[in-house]
Amino acid sequence: MKVVDLDPVPLLSADEIIRQLADYMARLDRVSDRTLIICEDVTRSTPIAQFFPRFLQFLQSQSRQISVVFALGTHRPMTRTEMLDKLGLSESEAGAIGLFNHNAFDDSQLIEIGEIDGVSVKLNRALAGADLVISMGSVFPHRVVGFSGGAKYLCPGIANTAIIDYTHWKSNLFPGEEIIAKVANPIREILHRVGALAMQKFPATFVSVNFVTLPAGIVGLFAGDLFSSYHKASELSAKFFLKSVEPCENLLAIVDDKSADFWQAAKAVYNCGAIVKDGGTLVVRGKLKEGISSTHGEMIETFGYAIPEKIKSWVDSGQLNNPLVASHMIRVGQHLQRIKVILSAEGISCKTCDRVHLGYRDPATIKESEFDCIVHHATDLILRE
């Protein structure tokens, strides 16, 4: 049995993180009246609470007004408790700043900044009032955009549904190996164009803080512009998250609790499916307490996962009119063409798996000895031959 996990390495302390952030901010040599922080949401694993209260104190010494928008894309809204926990703030500490969720579906919260390939690009209106914009989150391999981080916190993070749909649908035009874990790729190029439009539209200084994060903590920090800091963080991320593994028949992909639903946990299928032999089985094991998808579950359960050609026919006929959902279903369906995908989760029943055309295993029946390969942190690790 092959067990694939992340290698332990030294972590950055909170003191070191604050030192690096303060040093970079000092080099900007500016005092900002209004600072906007674009922060990853609860589906991402950066331990921002480790350092944010101290970073906030530093920012408050230089800025009169500070707000935090959570870069949901089209994810579900975060609760107030989740916001406070993510940032490590008490209610009294949070009372001095603004905390709010991005809403890609509410046009009144958005402002148009231009077009890309004929698609309207809009971003959260909070950018218009900011002198300094700081985005922060981790950089992991990603099936749609190559790696997370950088301009991804603008799109899909705080963008409108039209450009989110466009980028996700277009990613399906390229084989996974041309996108995932590729620093430069056609979809990332679109995100960089969004970043360029944002800098043209808004007079703010844009700072991108990109972390490389393992389950134990942060191992790398890169602060800079939207583009260069992303490139540096991606290079380090690749060293940790790309693994060479021999093909196997049966693979157990274990996901952690940041994957609240299969919408997130499907990354385990994208990341690990390539090394499962034709006709083999991939079992996704996790709690998945919010089911198939907290936002898009009803639509997915109406249609069920299928081979890409079938899903495209639903889109072409107008039956399935959500490109974002369709693109997710296609990425799963690409693997269903040659392997079996089985869910083993407390939050998803056998009946639900039947509805979406995936297999089901009672979590109590899972025995690690039956698998050729066991992958921990399967939504982060990319397996290749």
N, C-alpha and C positions, 0 to 999 in steps of 0.2 A: 504494500500500500504506500502510495506517495502522498505526503502531507505538505501542502504549500502554505507558507505563512510569510509574514514580513520579518525581516531581520532586525534585531534590536540595535539601536544606535543612540548616541548621546542626544539628549533633548535640550532645547533652549529654555532657560529659566525665565521667569517673569521679569526679573531684573534685566536680563540680556535683551529681551524683546522690547521693553520700554526704552532701554538705552539706544537700540538701533532705530526705533521709531522717532525718538526725540532728536537724535543726531540728524536724521534725514529731514525732519520738519525744520530744524534750525538752519539747514542749508538752503531751504526755500527763502529764508530771510524776508518773511512777510507776516503781518498780523492780519487775520481775517475776521471781519465783522460777523459773517454768517458762515458756518461750517455745516455741510451735509455729509453724513456718513452713510454709504450704501453697504449694508451688511448681509452676508449670507443668511439663509433661513435655517430652520431646525432640521431640514433634510441633509444638511452638511455638518461635518464633524469637527471643525476647528474649535478648540477650547478657548474661545474668545473671552469667556468669563475670567480666564486666568490672568489677563492683563488689562482688560478694558476699563475697570474702575480707575486705575492709575492713569491710563492714557486719557481718559475723560478729564481728569483733574488737570493734566498738562494742557489739553485743548482749551479748557475753561479759562486758563490764564492768558489765552491769546484771542479768544473769540467770544463775542457777546451772546451769540445765539447758536445753539447746536441742536441738530435734529438727526435722527437715525431712521432711514427707510429700509425695510427688510426686502431684499431682492427675491420676491416670490416667483417671478415669471407668471406662470399660471397655477402654481401650487396653492393649496388652501391657505387662508389667513392664519397667522399665528395668534394665539391667545396672549393676553397681557402677561400671564405667568410665564409663558414660553419666551416672550421678549425679555423679561427681567432675568430669567435663568440663562438665556443665551449670552447676555451681556454681563452677568454677575452683579447686577445692580439691585439695591433695595428700592422699595417704592419711593422713599424720600429722595434717594439719589436720582432716580429717574424723573422725579417731579420737576427737576431743573432743566430738562431737555424734552424734545418732542420725539415720540416713538410712534411709528405708524407702518402699516403694511402697504406695499404696492398693490394696486388693483389694475391689472391689465384690461379688465372688462369695462371699466368706467372711463369713458372718454373725457369727462370733465376733469379728471386727474392728470390728463396727458397734454403734451404740447408737441405739435408737429415740428420736426427738424429737417425734413427733406424726404427724398425718395431714393430707393435702391432697386434697380431693375423694375421700375414701375410700381413698387410696393411702398405705401406710405410708412414712414418711420416716425413714431412718436415715443417720447420718453416722459417719465414722471415730471409733473409740473414743478416739483420742489427744486429741480435744478436751476430754474430761472431766477431764484432768489438767493443763490449761494455764491460766495466768493471763493470758497475752497470745497472741493468734492473729494472725499476719501473713500474708495471702495476697498473692502477687505474680505478675504475668504481664502480657501485652500485651492490648490491646483492638483487635480487628479486627471488621469486619462478619461476621455469622454467620447462616446460613440458619435455624438452629433457634431461637436465642434473641435475634436482633437484632444484638447485638455480644457478643463475648467479654468477660471481665473481671468484676469485682465479685463478686456472689454466685454466678457460674458456677463459681468455684473451690470452692464448697461442693457445688453440684449442677450438672453431674454430677461435678465434680472428685473429691470424697471421699464420694459418696453411694452408696446401695444401688441395685441393678439395677431395682427396682420403680419408683422415682420417675424414674430415668433413662429407662426404657422409656416411662413415661407422658408425660414432657415431649416426647420425640422423636416419639412417635406423634401426640400432640395437635398438634404443629407442622404436620403434614400436613393438618389441617383448615382451614388458612388459606393463601391464595395467598402465594407467596414474597414478592411486593412488600409484603405487610402485615407481614412479619416481618423480612426481611434489611435491615440497616442502619437499623432503627427502634429508637430508644433505648427507647421504651415500646411494649410489645406484650404479647399475652396470655401468651406463654411466659415472658418476662422477669418478669411479675407473679408467676408461680408461683415463680420463683427467689427473688424478694424475700420471698415468704412463707416459703420455706425458711430464708432468712437471719434472718427475724424469729423463727422457731421456735428456731433455734440460739442466738440471743441470750437467749431466754427460758430455755432449758434449761441453758446453761453460763454460769458467772459471769465468764468471761474478757472482757477488752477485745478487740474485733475491729477490726483495722486492714486496710484494703484498699489495696494499692499497685498502681496501674494505669499501665502504660507505653503510650506510643504509639511503635511501633517500625517503622522502615523497614529495608530490607536492609542499609543502611550502618551503622545503629545506632539508639539511642534518641533521639527528638526531643521527647518530653514525658513528664512524671512527675506523677501525681496521687495523693496519699496522703490518706486520710480514712476515713470509715465505709464500709460495704458498698455504700451507695446513692449518695451525693453524688459520691464520687470517680469512680465508674463513669460517671455522667452527664457529668461534665466531660471525662473521657478520651474518651468516645464522640463528643462534639461535635468534638474535635480530630481524632480518627480519621476521621470522615466527610469532613473537608476534604482529606485525603490519598487516601483509598481509594475515593471515588465519582467515576467518570469518565463523561462524556457522549460517546457514540460513535455514529456513523451505522450503521444495520444493514448487515450484510455477508453474503456467501454462504459464504465459507470462512474459518474462524478458527483460528489456531494458538495454543493456550493453553500457555504454558511454565511449569512448576512447578519449584520448587527442591527441594533434598534433604531439607527438613523433611517433605516428603510422601514417606514411606517406602513407602507403598502407595496403591492407588487409593481406599481408604476415605477417606484424607485428600485425595488429589488430586481427588476428585469435587467438591470445592468449586469447582474451575475450571469445572465444568459448571454448577453453581448460579449462579456469579458472572457467567459470560460468555454462557450459553446464550440469554439474552433478546434479544441483539442479532443472533443468527444468524437469517437469514430462513427461512421454512418450506421444508423440503426441503434446507436447507444442511448444511454439515459443520463439526463442531468436533473438532479433533484435540488431544488432551492429550499433551504431550511432557514426559517426565521420566524419571528412572532407575527409580523405583518398585521398588527392589531387593527389597522384601518382598511383591511380588505384588499380588493383588487386596485382601487384607486379612490382616494377620498374626494377627488374633484371630478374624475371622468369615469367612475366605476359603472354608472348606469348605462352609459353608451357602450362601453366595452362589453358588458354583460348582455346587452341587446344583440350584438353581432357575434361576439366570440372571436378568438384568435383563429387565423386561417393562413393559407399560403398567400404570398404577396399578390399574385395575380387576382385572386378572389377579392382581396381587400381593395385593390385598385379598381376592380369592376364596380364595387359598391360606391367608390368615390366618383367614378365616371358617370354612374347612373343618378347620382344625387342622393342616394340612400344614406350614405355616410358623408356628412357635410362638415366634418371637423378635421382639417388637415393635420392638426397636432396629434389627435387621437389616432388617426389613420397611420401616421408615420411611426408612432410607437408600436402599433399592432403589426405593421410590416416588419419592423426590426425583430420582433419576436417571431413572426411568421417565417422569416428567412431561415431561422434555425429549425422550425418545425418541419421544414421540407426534408430534413435528413436525420433528426434526432428526436427523442421523446423528452418533453419538459414536464416535470412533476413538481407540484408545490406541496410542501409539508410545513404548515403554519397554523398556529392556534387561531389566527384571525380569519382564516379562509376555510370554508367547509367543502366537503366532497361535492355537494350540490352546486356550489358556486364554480368549482373547477370544471364540473360537467358543462355548465352553461357557457364557459369561456373556452371550452375545448382543450383544457390542460389536464394532465393526470393529477391524482391526489394520493398522498400517503399520510396516514395518521402519524403525527410526530412521535408517538410512543413506540411505534414499530421500527423506527430508524435505528439501524445498527451500523456503526462505522466500518465494521469488518467486511460488509458486503460491497464496499466501494473500492475501486482501483485507485482513486485519487480523491483527497479531501482538501478543499480550499477554504481557508479562513479569510474573512474580509473580502468576499468574492465580488462585491460591488466596486472595489478599488483595484484589485490585482488584475492585470491583463496576462492571460496565458497564451503562449505561442510555442510552436514546435521548435 
